[in-house]
Amino acid sequence: MLKFLSKVVIDTQIKPVFWRAAGLFFSLLLTSFPAAAQLDNHAFQYSLPIKPEYEGQLRVAVQGFLFTKDNEYFNKIDEGRTYYGTQLAPRLVYFPSANIRLEAGIFLYKDYGTSRLRQVRPVFTAKYQKGPHSFLFGNIEGHLQHDYIEPLFDFERVMTNRLEEGMQYKLQTDRVKLDAWVDWQRQQYRFSNFQEQVAGGLTSEVTAYQDSAGWRLGVVPLQFLAMHRGGQIDTIATPLQTLFNFATGLRVRRKLSATGFVHAVHFDGYVTRYTDYSFTEVLPYNKGNGLYLNAGVNTRLSNIMLSYWSGNGFVSPQGGRLYQSISSTVNNADFTQRRRELLILRMFSDFHLPGNVLLTTRFEPFYDFNRRQIEFSFGTYLNFNQEFFLTMLRRAD
């Protein structure tokens, strides 16, 4: 591991500005302020509840999501675009036992500015929960709930790729958190003119230290993400592709009094790795790495976080586009930039509205050291998750 860490730091060729940013991060950490984790996405996360008192109940669950996000970008890696739409997922939920949740429903997704629905998809989930262990089949608890860092998993997938289908195992104790999952993204059939596509991964975190003063040290031993495109029954000659991403790091937080102006401070840092294990190389880079640092302050009015990214030939198929060394643009699709260096300021707030509704606002300007230019994005999001009791179902004797 030490050899890997040293290689990442050396390969990235960290510039003096990084050390200035790192000094700022650590000075924030060592003051008497409080702490939090990477980007707080709890407003977008909802674990399907299972409770003993639900046994035999038939319920209806409603998930609503309204969003707008404007990326005012003018670079050759990630061009500007706007997201503006609505998602709705009503489901019927039945609890045949105290440990099992079965649900079926429909997912509706509409972008504003068009008369057609972008997606109409059935959703099915079976969840079994026993103590700290959870197993899910069907539509899993995905996207931001995996708790990946943004270079590995793009925040915007909560809007563009909301549903994940496959299998998932989750472990949640006082000290250990683990999520292992498979998302079968595209099924291939005989004589298909496309490849099958599957993604999967694992995230884990261990609370190494926690005390009554509010300090918490979390060790992230591994964040792993894999993407495979291939199959043997299609009619095309496209080579298979297998890409791996890894990250490891630390999270340090300190909570302060909830009645004060500053509620918490936090720092987290990660080293990342990308490797292309395909037999035929298609991408411009077959390996790369990155360094990702975050420090922030949670206040009564808003949360503020400063992020630093230094990447070297880094590619992540499901990661944030800004962190990549290859372009995702329309007009500069072949553009590459081996070394990426960004400083991102994030200002975000969550507002609890009546009816279990959460309103989130985010403003994220960033400075590109290579282009010496500032660009920004801003977004507004409305999340609603609620369940209602319908009736009790009796088993036939």
Phi, psi and omega in degrees: 000318179298321178298319179296315180298316181295323180295319179298313182296318181292314183297326184286339180051066185296132184269166182303329181298328178298317182295326176294317178295318179298320178298320177296317180302310185290328177294323175298317184296323187272358176282182183273014179282179181267192183211159177216187182263199180303223181284128183282108181249024187298334180295337182259001186252139180208108177275132183295116187283142171230123180228145181304324182289351178277352185305128180086355183275147167250124184231165173241131179246138181232124176241123179235144182212120176241138188212153166213133178216126181244116176262105178270072183249144179223034180255174185268358178267313182221106183280162180294146177200163182232134174250133182205107184188191185219143174229141180219134181222086172278140180218149168269136185233132177233141180245092181291338176212178182289348184245358187236136176236125176241131180217149179214142181189207183220146178246124180242132183224122179229129170275139174290153180091006175216148183276349184261151171285137179283322179218138167227107187224139173288150177232135179222135178216134168241124182234129176243131183230128179221108182060233181276000186258139175225138176235132180233140175232142181099229176282115186270172175277092193249210184043242186290345181289345175290337177069037174282158170284157188296326176300335179266329186217117188289132175302325186292348177296338178294338176263317189267334183223060188296319187269138170232135186236127179164233182224154182206139171238132180231139176236129181222110174236184179296332185241344185233136175228129183216141179220113177243131190209158173227131178241108180275102192273329179211123180272135179254144177236169179304133179069021175295147176258032177209164180270153168287156183218128181220142176232157178192169180179190182208135171236145181210150177209138179238128175280105184279332182205139177205136181224177184287344179280356178101359179282141176215128176247117178249129177261127177258089184295330183198134160237120185234137180217132180232145176227130181230133173235127183180224183112159185240002185241016178268175183251012184250161183259015180296128181292151177292158182221131178226115184239136179241143171231140178229152171210148174213152182178197182228149173233128178236131180225155168218123179270140175247186182297136179291344181270348180277175179288318178263122183267328184194158168229159182204156173219139170213142182223143185220149164252142185235158181218140175234134178220134176260111180261018179290149176291325178244123182280124181251323183278158180297333181236138177257356173199157180189177181206174181199163176234128187228117183236141179222140172217140184207167178230130174260122181242175180295329184269320185198166173253137183234134180220141177246127183238141176237133178232130173230113183241149181226100181062032186273134177225136176216111187303329181248009182275172177300135186294328181298333185274355187279157172263000177239151186280148172242017186275167177276315187272346180225051188297333183265004182287139176228154177213100186304312184256121179243135179219118185229148170235118189243127173257127182240128175234119186215151182218146174244131180240124179273114180259162178301151178082026177061040180251135179245124176255125181240134175238142181218137174229123189225083171281151177219154178248126178264111184294328181290318182268347182055052184217147178257132173228171186205165171221156174214149184210157176226133187223139178238118181246136177223125175224120182209149176233147182229139178285135177253300183195170173262135177255130180263141177282144175288137180289000000 
